Amino acid sequence: MPAQDSKPSERRSSGRPVTIDPDAIAGLALQLFAENGYEQTSMEDIARAAGIGRKSLYRYFSSKADLIWGGMEPVVRASGLVLEEARVRGAGDDGIMAGLRAAAIAGVAVIPDLAVSRGRLRLIARHPELASRSYGSLAPQRDGARRYLMDRGVPEGPAGCLCAAYLAATFDAWMQWAEGMDPDPVPYLLAAVDVLRVPSA
């Protein structure tokens, strides 16, 4: 679970806006969920504990579910950048899979606190209404992976199937890692991608 000293900036200086660290807010919220339960903790409870106004919290997170899924954006961006770079590399099945492997692990380096990510993923696993948001939350990653595959010569239909398998496998790898205590998710992600194959023409 998140470190106890992970706290957002708390008070507004006269005439200056509150500075909010979204990951610190998420860490604090995870502590509240663990102490009081996910359903029993309100956005107002989170804002009060963080020492910020409810409106300030809602500027960053429109709901508790958005707060939980909010850590995905930097991961998706990092994955997309790697796939864009991989588009200029050499052709061939090994090259295609190398791009997917690199994209799968790219997000690990941009996560400020893996303990917060582990807490987020454990909540997603335990609450169906959070898990049901995975399709929409991962849409940018899905679209980027499909474009990458098609640009590398995989036909549209097989590209869609491989993309779906890639996202499902890597998401499951994150979930397996989150349920354990290993510090590094990278081996889980690489093992997940290694079961995939580029469909033959």
C-alpha positions as CSV (number, residue, x, y, z in Angstrom):
1,M,0.0,0.0,0.0
2,P,1.1,3.6,-0.4
3,A,3.7,5.1,1.9
4,Q,2.1,6.9,4.9
5,D,4.1,10.1,4.1
6,S,2.6,10.5,0.7
7,K,0.6,13.8,1.0
8,P,-0.6,16.4,-1.4
9,S,0.1,20.1,-0.9
10,E,-2.5,21.1,1.6
11,R,-3.2,24.8,2.0
12,R,-3.9,27.7,-0.3
13,S,-1.5,30.7,0.0
14,S,-3.3,34.0,-0.1
15,G,-4.2,34.7,-3.7
16,R,-2.4,31.6,-5.1
17,P,-4.1,28.4,-6.4
18,V,-3.7,25.1,-4.6
19,T,-1.1,22.8,-6.1
20,I,-2.4,19.3,-6.3
21,D,-0.3,16.1,-6.8
22,P,-2.8,13.6,-8.4
23,D,-0.7,10.6,-7.3
24,A,-0.5,11.9,-3.8
25,I,-4.3,12.3,-3.8
26,A,-4.7,8.8,-5.1
27,G,-2.4,7.4,-2.4
28,L,-4.4,9.2,0.3
29,A,-7.7,8.0,-1.2
30,L,-6.4,4.4,-1.2
31,Q,-5.6,4.7,2.5
32,L,-9.1,6.0,3.1
33,F,-10.6,3.1,1.1
34,A,-8.5,0.6,3.1
35,E,-9.6,2.1,6.4
36,N,-13.3,2.8,5.6
37,G,-14.2,0.8,2.5
38,Y,-14.4,2.0,-1.1
39,E,-18.2,2.4,-1.1
40,Q,-18.3,4.2,2.2
41,T,-15.6,6.8,1.3
42,S,-17.0,9.8,-0.6
43,M,-15.2,12.4,-2.8
44,E,-15.9,14.9,0.0
45,D,-14.1,12.6,2.5
46,I,-11.1,12.5,0.2
47,A,-11.1,16.3,-0.4
48,R,-11.3,16.9,3.4
49,A,-8.5,14.5,4.2
50,A,-6.3,16.1,1.5
51,G,-7.0,19.6,2.8
52,I,-8.4,20.8,-0.5
53,G,-11.8,22.0,-1.6
54,R,-14.2,19.6,-3.3
55,K,-14.2,21.7,-6.4
56,S,-10.4,21.5,-6.6
57,L,-10.6,17.7,-6.4
58,Y,-13.3,17.5,-9.1
59,R,-11.1,19.5,-11.4
60,Y,-8.7,16.5,-11.5
61,F,-11.1,13.6,-10.8
62,S,-14.8,13.6,-11.7
63,S,-15.5,10.5,-9.6
64,K,-13.9,7.9,-7.4
65,A,-13.6,5.6,-10.4
66,D,-11.7,8.3,-12.3
67,L,-9.4,8.7,-9.3
68,I,-8.6,4.9,-9.5
69,W,-8.1,4.8,-13.2
70,G,-6.3,8.2,-13.3
71,G,-2.9,6.6,-13.1
72,M,-3.3,5.1,-16.6
73,E,-2.7,8.2,-18.6
74,P,1.1,8.4,-18.3
75,V,1.4,4.7,-18.9
76,V,-0.7,4.9,-22.1
77,R,1.3,8.0,-23.3
78,A,4.6,6.2,-22.7
79,S,3.4,3.1,-24.5
80,G,2.2,5.2,-27.5
81,L,5.5,7.1,-27.8
82,V,7.4,3.8,-27.9
83,L,5.1,2.4,-30.6
84,E,5.5,5.6,-32.7
85,E,9.3,5.2,-32.5
86,A,9.0,1.5,-33.4
87,R,7.1,2.4,-36.6
88,V,10.4,3.5,-38.2
89,R,12.3,0.3,-37.3
90,G,12.9,-2.7,-39.6
91,A,10.1,-5.0,-40.8
92,G,9.5,-8.6,-39.8
93,D,7.5,-10.5,-37.2
94,D,10.3,-10.2,-34.6
95,G,10.4,-6.5,-35.1
96,I,6.6,-6.2,-34.6
97,M,6.7,-8.2,-31.4
98,A,9.8,-6.3,-30.2
99,G,7.8,-3.1,-30.5
100,L,4.9,-4.5,-28.5
101,R,7.3,-5.8,-25.8
102,A,8.9,-2.4,-25.5
103,A,5.5,-0.7,-25.4
104,A,4.2,-3.1,-22.7
105,I,7.0,-2.2,-20.2
106,A,7.4,1.5,-21.2
107,G,4.8,2.7,-18.7
108,V,6.6,1.1,-15.7
109,A,9.3,3.8,-15.8
110,V,6.9,6.7,-15.7
111,I,4.8,5.6,-12.7
112,P,5.9,7.7,-9.7
113,D,4.9,5.2,-7.1
114,L,4.3,1.6,-7.9
115,A,2.7,1.0,-4.5
116,V,-0.1,3.4,-5.5
117,S,-0.5,1.5,-8.8
118,R,-0.7,-1.8,-6.9
119,G,-3.4,-0.4,-4.6
120,R,-5.4,0.9,-7.6
121,L,-5.2,-2.4,-9.4
122,R,-6.2,-4.4,-6.3
123,L,-9.3,-2.2,-6.0
124,I,-10.1,-2.7,-9.7
125,A,-9.9,-6.4,-9.2
126,R,-12.3,-6.3,-6.2
127,H,-15.0,-4.0,-7.6
128,P,-16.8,-5.0,-10.8
129,E,-17.9,-1.4,-11.5
130,L,-14.2,-0.3,-11.6
131,A,-13.2,-3.3,-13.8
132,S,-15.9,-2.5,-16.2
133,R,-14.3,0.8,-17.1
134,S,-11.2,-1.0,-18.5
135,Y,-12.4,-0.9,-22.1
136,G,-12.9,2.8,-22.2
137,S,-9.9,3.7,-20.1
138,L,-7.6,1.7,-22.3
139,A,-9.1,2.9,-25.6
140,P,-6.1,5.2,-26.5
141,Q,-3.7,2.3,-26.0
142,R,-5.9,0.0,-28.0
143,D,-6.1,2.5,-30.9
144,G,-2.4,3.2,-30.8
145,A,-1.5,-0.5,-30.9
146,R,-3.9,-1.2,-33.8
147,R,-2.4,1.7,-35.8
148,Y,1.1,0.4,-35.1
149,L,0.2,-3.2,-36.2
150,M,-1.5,-2.0,-39.4
151,D,1.4,0.3,-40.3
152,R,3.7,-2.6,-39.9
153,G,1.7,-4.6,-42.5
154,V,-0.8,-6.6,-40.3
155,P,-4.2,-6.6,-42.0
156,E,-7.0,-4.8,-40.2
157,G,-8.9,-7.8,-39.0
158,P,-5.9,-9.7,-37.6
159,A,-4.5,-6.4,-36.2
160,G,-7.7,-5.9,-34.2
161,C,-7.6,-9.4,-32.8
162,L,-3.9,-9.2,-31.9
163,C,-4.4,-5.8,-30.4
164,A,-7.2,-7.1,-28.2
165,A,-5.1,-10.1,-27.1
166,Y,-2.2,-7.8,-26.4
167,L,-4.2,-5.5,-24.1
168,A,-6.0,-8.4,-22.4
169,A,-2.7,-10.2,-21.7
170,T,-0.8,-7.1,-20.4
171,F,-3.8,-6.0,-18.3
172,D,-3.9,-9.5,-16.8
173,A,-0.1,-9.4,-16.2
174,W,-0.6,-6.1,-14.2
175,M,-3.3,-7.7,-12.2
176,Q,-1.2,-10.8,-11.4
177,W,1.7,-8.5,-10.3
178,A,-0.7,-6.4,-8.1
179,E,-2.0,-9.4,-6.2
180,G,1.5,-10.5,-5.2
181,M,4.4,-8.7,-3.5
182,D,7.1,-8.7,-6.3
183,P,8.5,-5.1,-6.6
184,D,8.9,-5.2,-10.4
185,P,6.0,-5.8,-12.9
186,V,8.3,-6.0,-15.9
187,P,8.8,-9.8,-15.9
188,Y,5.0,-10.3,-15.8
189,L,4.5,-8.0,-18.7
190,L,7.2,-9.5,-20.8
191,A,5.9,-13.0,-20.1
192,A,2.4,-11.9,-21.2
193,V,3.6,-10.5,-24.5
194,D,5.7,-13.6,-25.2
195,V,2.6,-15.8,-25.5
196,L,1.4,-13.7,-28.4
197,R,2.2,-14.3,-32.1
198,V,1.8,-12.1,-35.2
199,P,-0.9,-13.9,-37.4
200,S,0.4,-15.3,-40.6
201,A,-0.8,-13.6,-43.8
